[in-house]
Amino acid sequence: MKKIIAQGRLLLLTCYLVQSVTAQAMDRISVFVSIPPQKYLVERIGGYHVQVDVMLAPAQSTETYEPSPKQLAKLASANIYFQICVPFERVLSDVIQEINRSLKIVECSELMMDRDPGGQSRDHIDDQQIRDPHVWASPLKAKEIAKQILRELTASEPRSREYFSANYDSLIVDLDALDARIRDRLKAVKSRYLIVSHPSLGYYTDAYGFKQIAIEQKGKEIQGKALVELIQFARREKIHTVLVQKQFRHASAEILARELDAMVIEFDPFAENYIENLDFLTAEIVRGSW
């Protein structure tokens, strides 16, 4: 944390004036987002009126990520930062406010976080418990995020209201079509359980009538008796697929896949092409449901 603050202060002294020119010179709204799927949504709505930068690079973990000096320098002149309740934002919040006090920070997902990583509903989650932040895994919740993005971009540049609205409408049509495709494709899948290495698909499974079973529990891999019980459960339920998140490739997932003679599917919930990525994930789930 101290290292990040020190970087921010140094950049204020050395880079602020140089970096502040870019977005204004291009007459575009300078937007930061936490993860690549948000970039997709912002660019679909904002089009040529936005310049979007992503904090999290491909293959990085939201739990261990630290911003680069270049990112902090760009943040010094950004207009909007769309957050999404991932872990690194808690560390960055004070730093961001210090290097750019005029930056508008918009939280995209907090009110939609209605489950914990273990699958409890919001009604049973204590305010102090960690809620599952992976809301974008559901196209229905992605539509709500898009609505917030539309509102903030329109407030930032009212003259482009009609342009933003037309782009938003087009995006919603595509998200509705994605939702319909997923529902149709998953009808053929008999087992309603998905085994995943990291609990990042809870909102996807909730939306489409599945139950997520995570190999990782509270940040630790299951081992010993718990792993044996999971293997026995998967055999009873005829589960033939293990979903392995690109950022969390656990040894327990490999053991489980071998014991079940299951297909291992690698996926990335942070892939930028949001619609293409969920189409791919759904197709792989269907393919593995033999």
ChimeraX attribute file (.defattr): number of C-alpha atoms within 10 A of each C-alpha:
attribute: neighborCount
match mode: 1-to-1
recipient: residues
	/A:1	11
	/A:2	8
	/A:3	8
	/A:4	18
	/A:5	17
	/A:6	12
	/A:7	18
	/A:8	25
	/A:9	15
	/A:10	15
	/A:11	20
	/A:12	17
	/A:13	9
	/A:14	11
	/A:15	17
	/A:16	19
	/A:17	13
	/A:18	11
	/A:19	17
	/A:20	16
	/A:21	11
	/A:22	15
	/A:23	19
	/A:24	13
	/A:25	8
	/A:26	13
	/A:27	12
	/A:28	18
	/A:29	20
	/A:30	22
	/A:31	26
	/A:32	26
	/A:33	23
	/A:34	21
	/A:35	23
	/A:36	22
	/A:37	21
	/A:38	28
	/A:39	21
	/A:40	18
	/A:41	24
	/A:42	25
	/A:43	17
	/A:44	17
	/A:45	24
	/A:46	25
	/A:47	15
	/A:48	12
	/A:49	18
	/A:50	20
	/A:51	20
	/A:52	23
	/A:53	19
	/A:54	19
	/A:55	21
	/A:56	18
	/A:57	15
	/A:58	15
	/A:59	13
	/A:60	15
	/A:61	17
	/A:62	19
	/A:63	10
	/A:64	8
	/A:65	14
	/A:66	19
	/A:67	15
	/A:68	12
	/A:69	15
	/A:70	11
	/A:71	15
	/A:72	24
	/A:73	25
	/A:74	23
	/A:75	26
	/A:76	24
	/A:77	24
	/A:78	25
	/A:79	19
	/A:80	21
	/A:81	22
	/A:82	24
	/A:83	19
	/A:84	21
	/A:85	20
	/A:86	16
	/A:87	14
	/A:88	18
	/A:89	19
	/A:90	10
	/A:91	13
	/A:92	16
	/A:93	12
	/A:94	12
	/A:95	21
	/A:96	20
	/A:97	15
	/A:98	16
	/A:99	23
	/A:100	20
	/A:101	11
	/A:102	13
	/A:103	20
	/A:104	16
	/A:105	16
	/A:106	15
	/A:107	14
	/A:108	23
	/A:109	22
	/A:110	14
	/A:111	7
	/A:112	16
	/A:113	18
	/A:114	19
	/A:115	22
	/A:116	19
	/A:117	23
	/A:118	15
	/A:119	19
	/A:120	13
	/A:121	13
	/A:122	14
	/A:123	8
	/A:124	10
	/A:125	15
	/A:126	10
	/A:127	8
	/A:128	6
	/A:129	8
	/A:130	13
	/A:131	21
	/A:132	23
	/A:133	22
	/A:134	24
	/A:135	26
	/A:136	25
	/A:137	22
	/A:138	20
	/A:139	25
	/A:140	18
	/A:141	20
	/A:142	21
	/A:143	19
	/A:144	17
	/A:145	22
	/A:146	21
	/A:147	18
	/A:148	18
	/A:149	23
	/A:150	21
	/A:151	14
	/A:152	16
	/A:153	21
	/A:154	18
	/A:155	12
	/A:156	15
	/A:157	13
	/A:158	13
	/A:159	10
	/A:160	14
	/A:161	15
	/A:162	11
	/A:163	15
	/A:164	23
	/A:165	17
	/A:166	11
	/A:167	16
	/A:168	22
	/A:169	14
	/A:170	13
	/A:171	17
	/A:172	18
	/A:173	12
	/A:174	14
	/A:175	20
	/A:176	14
	/A:177	14
	/A:178	18
	/A:179	19
	/A:180	12
	/A:181	13
	/A:182	20
	/A:183	15
	/A:184	11
	/A:185	14
	/A:186	18
	/A:187	11
	/A:188	11
	/A:189	15
	/A:190	13
	/A:191	15
	/A:192	14
	/A:193	18
	/A:194	21
	/A:195	22
	/A:196	25
	/A:197	27
	/A:198	26
	/A:199	23
	/A:200	22
	/A:201	27
	/A:202	26
	/A:203	27
	/A:204	23
	/A:205	19
	/A:206	15
	/A:207	17
	/A:208	16
	/A:209	13
	/A:210	18
	/A:211	18
	/A:212	23
	/A:213	23
	/A:214	24
	/A:215	27
	/A:216	19
	/A:217	14
	/A:218	13
	/A:219	9
	/A:220	10
	/A:221	17
	/A:222	20
	/A:223	14
	/A:224	8
	/A:225	9
	/A:226	12
	/A:227	17
	/A:228	14
	/A:229	12
	/A:230	18
	/A:231	18
	/A:232	14
	/A:233	12
	/A:234	22
	/A:235	13
	/A:236	9
	/A:237	13
	/A:238	16
	/A:239	24
	/A:240	21
	/A:241	26
	/A:242	26
	/A:243	27
	/A:244	21
	/A:245	21
	/A:246	20
	/A:247	18
	/A:248	17
	/A:249	14
	/A:250	18
	/A:251	14
	/A:252	17
	/A:253	25
	/A:254	17
	/A:255	13
	/A:256	21
	/A:257	19
	/A:258	12
	/A:259	14
	/A:260	18
	/A:261	13
	/A:262	19
	/A:263	20
	/A:264	19
	/A:265	17
	/A:266	17
	/A:267	18
	/A:268	18
	/A:269	20
	/A:270	26
	/A:271	20
	/A:272	18
	/A:273	14
	/A:274	22
	/A:275	18
	/A:276	11
	/A:277	17
	/A:278	22
	/A:279	15
	/A:280	12
	/A:281	18
	/A:282	17
	/A:283	14
	/A:284	18
	/A:285	20
	/A:286	16
	/A:287	14
	/A:288	18
	/A:289	17
	/A:290	14
